[in-house]
């Protein structure tokens, strides 16, 4: 997140306060809206964020404590596939992130899921992909082997 | 900035049947004039996606919002316009049709977008996951509820 670090540094030099919470999952989103003041900064930061990790989820709450049934469904589906190491960002902590990600993805609702930098969809799409087998394939393309695939192989 | 349809809403209809059970389970063939957002969603999806089958369910009662809210919806759209399109493009068509509602009073929209063939082989409505109360105390949701009431 070099752009965020640069923004943070710029902000600290100017004397503005920066609040950097560490989420339960260890992913940091610098949630002070005061230095990510330009919408363009948010968009650039999001562009970096979705590329940085193979699986990125923008959700309400955290994987340990989702605050929305739809966000929880995404967490549960990923968990079923053995995907535990992913970046999650809690939009409830930052209104600029919340609005920024909707503009970035051109998608009006949360949760939002990205695989290898590409927007996959929300809860409905992930659920349907899980049900029709596409999710296993898409995870494979990211170099992630779904545990459901492993389980299926073992049962044969 | 209010959707124009909301400014044209007439007062509540006086023809509600008191014998109708489970008022929130309204069949999709019976639009409720006191629910302008639901009506607007139905109209726009019908006009823009010419569906063979359309269901619009107000699921606000399943979430942490006041009774009578029109903030959380589930739509099932069956349209030949979805043929050949991946899910994400289908959902984007629905989102586009309901852009106004989504930017004003609708906070959550669950979508099922099927082709007539897919609907024929699996005519079922998905169920929404249980609410975890995230809308409670969420000022964005409060603003949307306010927009819906005005």
Interface residues (C-beta under 8 A of the other chain):
Chain A: X60 X61 X66 X67 X68 X69 X70 X71 X72 X73 X92 X95 X98 X106 X107 X108 X109 X119 X120 X121 X122 X123 X124 X125 X127 X128 X129
Chain B: X87 X88 X91 X92 X95 X99 X102 X103 X107 X108 X109 X110 X111 X112 X126 X128 X129 X130 X131 X132 X133 X134 X135 X138 X140
